[in-house]
Amino acid sequence: MTGLDIRRRGKITAYVDIAAIVLIVVLVVLTVVLVVGMFIWAAVKDGQEDKALQARLGIRRRTRLGR
């Protein structure tokens, strides 16, 4: 019976290791998504403020992309 118990403990330990790895990967991915999302949000917000300032000052930019 002790041999069976040792095998069973090994499987449980393997499941716990897999669960820990999955949890760590999920947390890392969520952190990366949050940071990238904050950079994108900040860039959009900065662009909005820049356009508002240019409109307030009467600056009209002529570019090929934003005709």
N, C-alpha and C positions, 0 to 999 in steps of 0.2 A: 504493500500500500504506500510506502514512502516514496517509491519511484513514481507512482502516479501523481502524488502530491507535488513533487518537484517539477514534473512536466506541466502541471496545471499552473503553478506559480510562474513558470517561464512564459506561458501564454498571456497571463494577466499582466505581467511586467511588460511584455511586448505591446500589448494594447495600450497600457498607460504611456509608454514611450511614444507610440504613434499619435495618441491623443495630444500629448504635450507638444510634439512637433507641429501638428495641425494647428493647434491654438497659437503657437508662436508665429507661424506663417500667416495666419489670419490677422493677428495683431500688427505685424509688420506691413502687410498689404494695406490695411485700413489706415495706418499712419502715413504711408506714402501717398495714398489717395487724398487724404485730408490735406497734407502739405502742398501737393500739386494743385488741389482745388483752391487753396488759399492764395497761391501765387497767381492763378488765373483770375480769381475774384479781384485781387489787388490791381492787376494790370487793367482789367475792364474798368474798375472804379477810377483809376488814375487817368485813363483815356477820357472818361466822362467829365472829370474835373478839368482836364486840359481843353476839351472842346468848349465847356462852359466859359472858361477864362478867355479863350480866343474870341468867342462870340461877344462877351462883355466888353472886350477891348476893341472889337471891330476888326480883328485880324482875319483875313481870308487867305487860306493857303491854297495854292494851286499845285496839285500833284497829278501825276498820270493815273494813279490808282483811284483817287477819290474825287473824280470830276463831278 
